[in-house]
């Protein structure tokens, strides 16, 4: 299933009498649905009102730090920038609830309908919205949302439209995470904003940069901001390559790291370029990322000299 994941920040609610098991995801009860609905709707209200303390109380610990580190790493003011996102958390009232799954201390609630992301364009097609939650601090906390474009998944779309909750058990995209990830370390403000770009068809790539910024790419082409950015001189990266669990056909592999421009008109500076043809094996291990004054000079566009008139 193809999925676009977006973070519309986070939320929570209390559910009494919850028990967790090590079994596969199970369809939840009406009580679970009610608790998750209250969680998300309360969180959404805090987001709409710009209530930072409310957002903190209703957000998973993992997501709180991820959102904070992203803002800091992009040199954006935090928490002020939290409430300046281009997308708005969609309302649940116009959507049909399909079902909720619970797996250990995590849950996922799926809704179907025309999802309004607050971008000023009225949605024309019905799709799926999956809200993810974790149970921590004695309550359900909102973590993030997944948006599924169902235009090429007709059978899934038909079953969701009928309210067939059994489809949630069959598609991984509707599943909760199963475990609560460890909370990342807080990063410092960067000297240079930086991104890692990975194109890895058929492969699973994991990278840890400067001992703090963790990245995982599975059979995708994606760029991510490096937590804490990069600094002048030597930076470190440990990177590993495996076959993707998706078992997709392998293609050529590309890993690049860029210093991002902060001066209007400047260009990104490529600090790492690692390309592996489809018939070669990538090598896991340590990679040095050396930021030099000469590299930074490449960010300044070269001005062309007008041709002299004869």
N, C-alpha and C positions, 0 to 999 in steps of 0.2 A: 504494500500500500504506500502510495506517495503522500507525504505529509509535510506541511509547512508549519513549523513550530514557532510560536511567538510568545513573548512574556508580557502579559498585561499586568504585571507585578504581583499581588498576593493577598490571602485572607484566612478566616477560621471560625469554628463553632464547637460547642461542647456536645459530646455524645456520650451518654452514660451507659454503662453495662456493655462496653465494647470488648470483645475477645479476639485475639489474633492467633492465626495458625500458620504453619509452614506449607499449607496446601497451595495448589494452583489458584489463580484468581476465581472468586466466586461472586455470583450475582448478589447484590446487597438487598437489605430489607427496606421497606418504606421509611423506617426510622433513619436509616443511613441517608437516604435521598433527602429527607427533610433537613438533616444536620448539614449536609454539604451545600444545599441550596441557601440556608441561612448564612453559612460561612462565606460563600461567594458574594451573595447580595450585600452582606455587611461590609466586606472588603471593598466591593465596588463603590459603595456609598462613601467610604473614606477616601478612595481615589478621586472621586468626583468633587469632594470637598477639600482636597489637598491636606488631609489630616495625617501627618507623618506618624504621630504616636499611635493612632489607630491602625495605620498600615503595618507598623512594627509588630503590634500585638497579634495581628491576624495573618502574618506571613511566615512561611517556613524559615528556619534558621539558615538553611543552605541558600535559599533564594535571596534572603536579605543581604547576605554577604556578596553573592554574585552580582546583584544589582548595584550595590555600593562600590564594589571593585571596578565594575565596568565604567561607572560615572567617573571615578577617580582616575582611571587609566586613560580616559578620553579628555581629562582636564575640564570636566563639567562640574558645576557646583552641586554638591549633594548635601541635603536631600532635595533642594529646590528643583533640580532637573528631573526628579522622579515624576513630577506632576506636569511635565511639559512634553509628554510623549505624543507622537503624531496619531497613534491609534488609541481609541477609547475602549474600555472593557465593555463588551456587548451585554445588553440586557437579556435576561433569560425568559422574561414574560412572553415574547413573541415566538419562542422556540418550543418544540415538543421534547419532553424528557423521554429518553429511550430506556436508560437503565444505568445502574452504578455497579462497579466491580470493586471488591476489596481484596487486597493481597498483603498480608502482614500488616504493618503500620502505615499502609498507603491505600489510597482509593482513587478511582477515576469515575467521573459522571459524564455521560454522553447525551448531547442534545442535537436535535435535527431541525433545520429550518433556514430561513434567510437571515444570515448573521451580519448585523450592522456593526462595523468596526469604527464608526465615527469619522470616516474619511471624506464625508460629503457626497458620497455616491451611493444611491440606494441599491442594495443587493438585489439581483434579478434571479439568481439560482439558489436552491436550497442545498446546504452542505452540512457537515458534521462539526460540532464543537465538543472537544473533550477537555474537561477541567481536571487537573491533577491536585491531589491533596496528600498531606502527611499528618500522622497523629503524633503530636509531640506537645510537651508542656501541658499535658492533660486535656488536649482538645484537638480538633481537626484544624489544620492550618492550610491555607491555599498556597500552592506552589507555582503553577504555570498552566498555560492553555495550549492545546494543539488544535489547529484548524485543518480540516481535510477537504480538499477539493474533490468532489465525487463525480466530476464530469466524465471520467473514464472508468468509473467503477459502478456500472449500472446495477449489477446484482446486489451490491452492498447498499446502494442508494434505495433500491426498491424495498429491501428488508428493513432499513431504518425508517422509511416512510410508513411502513406497516406497524412500526413499533416492535419489531422482532428483536428482543434483547439478546437472543442466543447468538446473534452475529457478533456481539461484543466479545464473546469468549473465543471466537475463531480468528479474530484479527488482532495482531499484536499492538497496533496503533491505538486500540481502545483500552489496553491494559494499564493498570497502575504500575509503578516502578518496582514494587515488591520490597525494596529496602530504602531507607533514608540515607542519602549520600552524606559523607562527612562534610562539615562546614569548612569552606576554604579559609586560608589565612587572609587577614586584611593586608592589602598591598599598600605600598607607599605611592605618593604622587610620582609620575614618571618624569624623567628628563626628556625623553622623546616618546611620543605616541607611536605605537607599532602594531602591526597585524601579521598574523600567519595565514597563508593561503595554502590549501591542500586540495589537490585533485587526485582521487585515489579509487578509480573504478575497480571493484572486486577486492579491495584491501581495507584493512582496519589499521589506522595510523594513530598512535598515541605520542604526544609530545609534552615535555615538562620544561619550561623555560625559566632560567634563573632561579630554579628551585621553588617557584611559587605559582607559576601560571600553567595550569593543566588543560590540555586540549585532547579531544578524541574525535576522529573523523572516520565514519564507516560508509564506504562505497558512495562517496559524495564529492562534490566540488563546493568548497565553502571557505569563507574567510572569517577569522575571529580576532577580536582585539586581544592583545597580550596584556595580561594583568600586571600592572606595575611598569609596563612599557620596557624600553631599553635605555641603557646609559652609554656614555662615551667610553670607549675602550672595549675590553673583552666581556662578552656575555656568553652564557652557556645554554645548551639545549640537549636534552636526552630524548631520543626519538626511537620508536620501535615500529616494526611493520609485521602484520600478520594477514592471513587470508580472511576476508570478510565472512562473518557468520551468514550473510545473505547468500553466499555461494554464487554470486554474480560473476560473469566472465571478467577476467583481469584485463586492464588496459594499461597504457603508459601512466607512470606516476610522476606527480609534480609537487614539490614542496618549496615555497618561497616565503621569505620574511621581508617586510617593508617597513621603513621609517615613514610615517605619514606626515605630509606637509601641514604646517600651521600658519604659513604665510600665504595669503591669496596669490594664486598664479604659479606657485611652486609645484613640483612633481614629487611623487613618492620615490624614495631611494631604496633600491633592492639590495638588501644585506646578505641574503642567502638565496641561491638558486640550485635546487637539486632535482634533476630530471633523470628518470630511469625508463628506458624503452620497455615495451611490453614483454620482450624476450629476455630481459635481465632481472636479477633479483636485487631488491633494495637492501642496504646494509644498515642494521640497527646499531645504535651506539651514540657516543657523544659528538656534538657538533659545536664548534666555536663560532660565535657571531661577533665579529670585530667591527665596531662603529668607529670610524676615523673621520677626521676633518675632510679628507679627500672624498669619502663617500657622501658626506653631507653636501658637498659642493655640487654633486650631480642633481640635487633637487632644484637648482636654479636653472630655469630654461635658458638655452643658448639663443641669443638674439642673432637673427640673420642680418648680415650686412647688405644694404641695398646695392644692387649692381650699378657701377658707374656708367654714366652716359658717355657714349663714344663721340 
